[in-house]
Structures are given as structure tokens and as C-alpha cells.
């Protein structure tokens, strides 16, 4: 006898992000990007070019966040049972690839600039750095007022904050060049801005790969989960226990749970299911509100091929 009981979900994954705030910030950031590209063409500054590359990746990231906010409201379909939740991961992977390319370019060009310094007009660099910083500060204000606390908004806030730090690096380079004439400050600032890119790239790649490889969510110990499940009344064993993420904000868990045979005769199986789902939703750092349990009598395990731990 095999009874498969699962929790019902509406599949409204990720919720609705404050799209208006994201759209406003995207517009501001895109404007900053255009201004910085003009600045690169006029000054030839590597620091400004690197910061423009940084801003470009953030424009892509904000665009993805805005698209995710729009798609989050779409219902699941028979073909896409989780909706568009994983589009976030694919976008993050693409963004990380661009970031890595920018990081490698920074290192190569900065080394060249140290060997053969290029004349960079400090005052012009100050102007473009100030414009970029002003735009970043306005964007930060918009996100703090209307961005909300969802994953997309938090990521957008981090990206804009990194942009602001990059603009400060450009400003400092322009100030040093204007005061001292030391043009290698442009290369130093470029490396500092690049240092902001690489760690974020590695974290982005790590998180994306974890989701794509269906790794156990960080902060969740499956043995601890198994231990909690085994302490529930009428539970005899747990096998085929799996946990992963469909997207960064949608952790899921499934397991085969062996229960006492009497549960299928006296009607207590639904109560066992409720207890299991409450356990995984409430007791761990990662809230597993999307869980599927297959309840089985002890004799059923012998009929399953290739069971896992």
C-alpha cells in the first residue's frame, strides 16, 4: 500500500516586487551609464571605463530584477510548473560571465597603464565622477523609500551601492590627477573598482551553480532535517530525502517517510503529514514551506528500486 500525500501550493513564487521603484532606478542607472560612456570617449580614463562596465552589468541586473518582478505574478502552467522562477538563475549566470570579462579586462589594461601612463584630464574626471555619484545617490534614495525587502530589491540596492563606491573611486582618481598630475592614479582607481567586481562575481557564480546543480540550500543540514522528522509521532524511517532550490527564493524538499501501518487504517496519516510539513516549515533557518512527502508502510520499501539515503 502506497499513499502519496503532498502539500498544496499556489505557486506564487517570489511575490510581486515593487516594480515602479525598480523601473525608476533602472532609468537613473542607464542615464549614468550613458554619461560615463561619453566621459570615457572624452577623457580616455580607464577608471571611468571600468566603472562604466560595472554600471553596465548593474543595468543588466536591474533589468533582470524588473523582468522578474513582472514575471513573478504569472501563474504556473502545465509546461512550466514552477512558472518562470529559474529565469533569475539563468540571468545571474549571464551577468556573472559579463562581470568576469570586465574583471579580466581591468587587470590587463591597468598593467598596461602602469607601464605606459596615459594622459587623463583630472578636472573632467571629477565632473563625470560627480555626475555618476549623484545619480547613484538618487537611485539609493528611491530604493530605500519604495524598494521593499524582497530579494530583487535587496540585490538592486547592493548593485547601486557598489556603483556609488565605483563613482567615488573615479572621483578620487580625478582629484589626485588634478592636484598632483600623477596619471597612474587612474590605473589604481581602476583596480580598486575591479576589486568590487570580482568578489561579487564569484558569489553570484557560486549561488547560480548551486541552484543549477540542485545543491542543498546553504544553511540547511539534511541530517538535522532527518533527525527532526524521525522524532515525529508514528514515523519509523526517512529515505530519499532531497532539498534544493528552484530559484534563490524558492527552496523545496521531498522525502519518503515510513510510518506505522496503523496510520493507513485509523485515519491518522493526514495528521502525520501536517506534523511533517509544520516541522520543515518552522524549525530550520531555511523555511521549507514547499514540501512533498510520500507516506509508506514498512513493507513498501522492499518494492522500491534504488532508494537513496
Buried (B, 14 or more C-beta within 10 A) or exposed (E): EEBEBEBEBEBEBBEEBBBEBBBBBBBBBBBBBEBBBBBBEBBBBBBBBBBBBBBBBBBBBBBBBBBBBBBBEEEBEEEBEBBBBBBBBBBBBBBBBBBBEBBEBBEEBBEEBEEEBBEBBBEBBBBBBBBBBBBBBBBBBBBEEBBBEBBBBBBBBBBBBBBBBBBBBBBBBBBBBBEEEEBBBBBBBBBBBBEBBBEBBBEBBEBBBBBBEEBBBEEBEBEEBBEBBEEBEBBBBBBBBBBBBBBBBBBBBBBBBBBBBEBBEEEBBEEBBEBBBEBBBEEBEBEBBBBBBBBBBEEBBEEBEEEEE
